[in-house]
Amino acid sequence: MLDGLESAGGAQREKARAEEARERKARGEEVRDGEARANEGKLRKFVVPEFIFGEGARLLVGQYARNFGARKVLLVTDPGVREAGWAGEAAESLEAAGLAQVVFDGVSSNPKSSEVMAGAAVYLAEGCNLIVAVGGGSPMDCAKGIGIVSTNRDHILAFEGVDQVPAPMPPLICVPTTAGTAADVSQFVIISNEQERVKIAIVSKAVVPDLALIDPVTLTTKPASLTASTGFDALTHAIEAYVSLAHSPITDVHALEGIRLITAHLIDSIRSPKDLALRSKVMLGSLQAGMAFSNASLGAVHAMAHSLGGLLDSAHGECNAILLEYVIAYNFPVAAERYRSIGEAMGLALGSLSPGEQEKAILGELRRLRAAAGIRQTLGDVGVRRGDIPELARKAMKDACMVTNPRRPTRQDIEEIYEQAL
């Protein structure tokens, strides 16, 4: 009896999808799998910094800072990274290279515009000429913001948007200590605007670091909750880059490999935090995802998560994890072929399943991974109230990441997705 009901429900869903596709076509919203294929012949650029990956990479900070002509270095980090000892190692490496330095660690978990401006004031007052960022996305984004302000001499919020940074930053070396944001290789800077309570995106090749020293050893001090949330951030990067309207054959390769590495190894790395082989796989997955999204951009998950983070100061990776399945369900009708490839990269045997069955399998696997990672919260659990949704949707619609989402949402669509995730 239950099997019969499930079959009937599946048929109804398939019928509804077909009807929706016909309605979209009538409105001029064609299904975009064909558009995605057409991207293969379009002009695309691919920007990535020099990076060194592997055990011991973090110890090369002083050598490379000296090679870049550093006289005095601003070392940007946060209190947690200092406590773990990674900032101290970088400071020792700079000292061994004979370089003067000053530490700026006034960075919160969602870097704020006031923190960027405070760091830029230190950089200028101390006469620094190079920046080293040690930490996760927060110190690295703050360091990028400091670099922008120090050479362009304007408030960091003035550079919001795409290609709005006229002058290049000072040399920037990044040492990531999380496997998630990939700010060490990306063209993105995410800063919280405290007055408007929203995160802004600055996207420019001018903010790509000069060097990333990517050492999986730094992940061995990460707690399980941070490993989980940053891992889902990286997974979301890879998935959104693969279905982005700005994807290319080059970004596709990195996106699919990022998905494969993260889904295969994230849970085991949470359970075995000192296993360097597992940490290396997840760090490599984050790097692959970073190279993909930096050049293909993102989509509605990140646009909505930025809005949440700005309003509630909530953890970015956790917001992504909560929203991901609902945005995929919304996008699936216009990018079914690409989501199928994503499911296969996740290790799913999709075989001859119908599109509706494929969607069900992919969403089910994402829910399983999220639960195994210990991320079981809803948006309501992290503080979202129903009355917040109109404002959240309004701000999300203005986010630069929304432009490349494979399906063009209305504000009402975004409100409904937030409602589903409550």
ABEGO torsion letter per residue (X at the ends): XAAAAAAAAAAAAAAAAAAAAAAAAAAGBBBAAAAAAAAAABBBBBBBBBBBBEBGAAAAAAAAAAAAGBABBBBBBBAAAAAAGAAAAAAAAAAAAGBBBBBBABBBABBBAAAAAAAAAAAAAAGBABBBBBEBAAAAAAAAAAAAAAAAGBBAAAABEBGABABBBBBBBBBBABBAAGAAABABBBBBBAAAGBBBBBBBAAABBABBBBBAAAAAABBAAAAAAAAAAAAAAAAAAAABAABBAAAAAAAAAAAAAAAAAAAAAAABAABAAAAAAAAAAAAAAAAAAAAAEBBAAAAAAAAAAAAAGBBAAAAAAAAAAAAAAAAAAAAAAAAAAAAAAAGBBAEABBAAAAAAAAAAAAAAAAAAAGBABBAAAAGBBAAAAAAAAAAAAABAAAAABABBBBAAAAAAAAAAAX
